[in-house]
Amino acid sequence: MNIFEKWLNESNIVERDNLIQISAPERTDYFINPENGQIKNNAPFLYKDIQGDFVLRAKVRHDFISKYDGAALFIMDSDHCWAKLCYEYTDFNTYAVVSVVTNGVSDDANGQNLTNKSVWLQIGRKGDAFAMHYSTDGSHYQMVRVFNLKVSDTLKVGIVSQSPIGKGLVSDFSEIQIEKVTMEDIRAGK
């Protein structure tokens, strides 16, 4: 069941049962390069507007074809203020949970390396504080990062499929949940 309502950079989508598959065309990404300011904001982003605090989680999977291919949870205030939590094929030939926070320019932080082609991701908001977590079993979540980002009360919240230097990718998103809750313990993601 698709809980999202809108697109930025609309792409091919397949929906069945509890699965959404989004095709990322070649050379698509969200990233503002901290070295040269080059902007890429052309990856397909399926989202809904969410006001106030929330927790978004989903199981993501893809085939790790080209470097930086990824399936991501994504929050956006504007073209220059957003964050994503990806399961990505890194430039170190690993499958890793990667976080990017953009406030004018992007940072880029490789996290935990994993071996499975799927992982559960979670991003939550508590005011201007945000928390990113991952899980290998869908129950026990590990913190990736906590950060502060001055944003509007209403954000675009959803999912992204990306293939920044590749020829395209299909990302799978399942078990998608958006809860309108305020986390009591942001570091634990609960």
C-alpha positions as CSV (number, residue, x, y, z in Angstrom):
1,M,0.0,0.0,0.0
2,N,1.5,3.3,-1.1
3,I,1.2,5.9,1.6
4,F,3.0,8.6,-0.4
5,E,1.2,11.2,-2.5
6,K,3.6,13.3,-4.6
7,W,6.8,13.1,-6.8
8,L,9.9,15.1,-7.4
9,N,11.5,13.7,-10.5
10,E,8.8,11.2,-11.2
11,S,9.9,7.8,-12.4
12,N,8.6,4.3,-13.1
13,I,7.0,2.7,-10.1
14,V,5.7,-0.8,-9.5
15,E,3.3,-1.4,-6.6
16,R,2.2,-4.8,-5.3
17,D,1.2,-6.1,-1.9
18,N,3.6,-4.5,0.6
19,L,6.2,-3.5,-2.0
20,I,7.1,-0.3,-3.9
21,Q,9.8,-0.6,-6.6
22,I,11.2,2.7,-7.9
23,S,13.4,2.9,-11.0
24,A,16.3,5.4,-10.8
25,P,17.4,6.6,-14.2
26,E,21.1,6.7,-14.9
27,R,23.2,9.4,-13.2
28,T,20.5,10.4,-10.7
29,D,21.2,11.6,-7.1
30,Y,20.7,14.2,-4.4
31,F,24.1,15.7,-3.5
32,I,25.7,19.1,-3.3
33,N,29.4,18.4,-3.6
34,P,31.3,20.0,-0.6
35,E,34.4,20.3,-2.8
36,N,33.0,22.3,-5.7
37,G,29.3,23.1,-4.9
38,Q,28.1,21.0,-7.9
39,I,24.4,20.3,-7.4
40,K,22.6,17.0,-8.3
41,N,19.0,16.9,-7.4
42,N,17.5,14.7,-10.1
43,A,16.8,11.3,-8.3
44,P,13.2,10.1,-8.2
45,F,11.7,11.1,-4.8
46,L,8.2,9.8,-3.8
47,Y,6.9,11.6,-0.7
48,K,4.2,13.1,1.4
49,D,4.1,16.3,3.3
50,I,4.4,15.6,7.1
51,Q,3.9,18.3,9.7
52,G,5.7,18.1,13.0
53,D,7.4,15.1,14.6
54,F,7.4,11.7,13.0
55,V,9.2,8.4,12.5
56,L,9.6,6.9,9.0
57,R,10.9,3.4,8.5
58,A,11.2,0.9,5.7
59,K,13.0,-2.2,4.6
60,V,15.1,-1.4,1.5
61,R,16.8,-3.6,-1.0
62,H,18.6,-3.3,-4.4
63,D,21.2,-5.1,-6.5
64,F,24.3,-2.9,-5.8
65,I,25.2,-2.7,-9.5
66,S,27.3,0.5,-9.7
67,K,29.2,2.7,-7.2
68,Y,26.8,4.9,-5.1
69,D,23.7,3.0,-6.2
70,G,21.3,3.3,-3.3
71,A,17.8,3.1,-1.8
72,A,17.2,5.9,0.7
73,L,14.8,7.4,3.2
74,F,14.7,11.1,2.4
75,I,13.5,14.3,4.1
76,M,13.5,17.7,2.4
77,D,12.8,21.2,3.4
78,S,14.2,22.8,0.2
79,D,16.6,22.1,-2.6
80,H,19.5,23.1,-0.3
81,C,18.2,21.7,3.0
82,W,17.6,18.0,3.2
83,A,18.9,14.7,4.6
84,K,19.0,11.1,3.4
85,L,19.8,7.7,4.9
86,C,20.9,5.3,2.2
87,Y,21.8,1.6,1.8
88,E,24.5,2.2,-0.8
89,Y,27.2,0.5,-2.8
90,T,30.2,2.5,-1.6
91,D,33.4,3.4,-3.4
92,F,35.2,0.9,-1.1
93,N,33.2,-2.0,-2.7
94,T,31.0,-2.5,0.4
95,Y,27.3,-2.4,1.1
96,A,27.0,0.3,3.7
97,V,24.4,2.4,5.6
98,V,25.4,5.9,4.5
99,S,24.0,9.2,5.8
100,V,24.1,12.6,4.1
101,V,22.9,15.9,5.6
102,T,22.7,18.9,3.4
103,N,22.5,22.5,4.7
104,G,23.8,24.5,1.8
105,V,26.3,21.8,0.9
106,S,26.3,18.0,1.6
107,D,28.3,16.0,4.0
108,D,28.8,12.3,3.4
109,A,29.3,9.7,6.1
110,N,29.8,6.0,5.4
111,G,28.4,4.0,8.3
112,Q,28.1,0.3,9.1
113,N,29.2,-2.2,6.4
114,L,26.7,-5.1,5.9
115,T,26.6,-8.2,3.8
116,N,22.9,-8.7,3.0
117,K,21.2,-6.9,0.1
118,S,18.5,-5.6,2.3
119,V,18.3,-3.6,5.6
120,W,15.7,-1.7,7.6
121,L,16.2,2.1,7.7
122,Q,14.6,4.6,10.0
123,I,14.7,8.4,10.3
124,G,12.8,10.4,12.9
125,R,12.2,14.0,13.8
126,K,11.8,15.7,17.2
127,G,11.6,19.4,16.6
128,D,14.8,20.4,14.8
129,A,16.6,17.3,16.0
130,F,16.7,14.2,13.7
131,A,17.9,10.6,14.3
132,M,18.9,8.0,11.8
133,H,19.0,4.3,12.6
134,Y,19.3,0.9,10.8
135,S,18.4,-2.7,11.7
136,T,19.3,-6.0,10.2
137,D,16.2,-7.8,11.7
138,G,13.5,-5.1,11.7
139,S,13.3,-5.0,15.5
140,H,16.6,-3.9,17.0
141,Y,17.8,-0.6,15.6
142,Q,21.3,0.9,15.8
143,M,22.0,4.6,15.7
144,V,23.7,6.0,12.6
145,R,23.7,9.7,13.7
146,V,21.7,12.4,15.5
147,F,21.9,15.9,14.1
148,N,20.1,19.3,14.2
149,L,18.7,20.9,11.1
150,K,16.7,24.2,11.2
151,V,13.7,23.3,9.0
152,S,10.1,24.2,8.4
153,D,7.3,22.6,10.4
154,T,6.2,20.7,7.3
155,L,8.7,18.5,5.4
156,K,8.6,16.4,2.3
157,V,9.2,12.8,3.8
158,G,9.6,9.7,1.6
159,I,11.8,7.4,-0.4
160,V,14.5,7.8,-3.1
161,S,16.1,5.5,-5.6
162,Q,19.5,6.7,-6.9
163,S,22.2,5.7,-9.4
164,P,24.7,8.7,-9.4
165,I,27.3,7.3,-11.8
166,G,25.6,4.1,-12.9
167,K,23.2,3.2,-15.7
168,G,20.1,3.0,-13.5
169,L,18.7,1.0,-10.6
170,V,15.5,-0.5,-9.3
171,S,15.1,-0.1,-5.5
172,D,12.7,-2.1,-3.4
173,F,10.9,-0.5,-0.4
174,S,8.7,-2.7,1.8
175,E,7.2,-2.6,5.3
176,I,6.9,1.2,5.0
177,Q,5.6,3.0,8.1
178,I,5.2,6.7,9.0
179,E,4.2,7.3,12.5
180,K,3.1,10.7,13.8
181,V,4.9,10.4,17.1
182,T,7.5,12.2,19.2
183,M,10.5,10.0,20.1
184,E,11.1,10.0,23.8
185,D,14.7,8.8,23.4
186,I,16.1,10.2,20.1
187,R,19.4,8.2,20.3
188,A,17.5,5.0,20.6
189,G,15.0,6.1,17.9
190,K,12.0,5.4,20.1
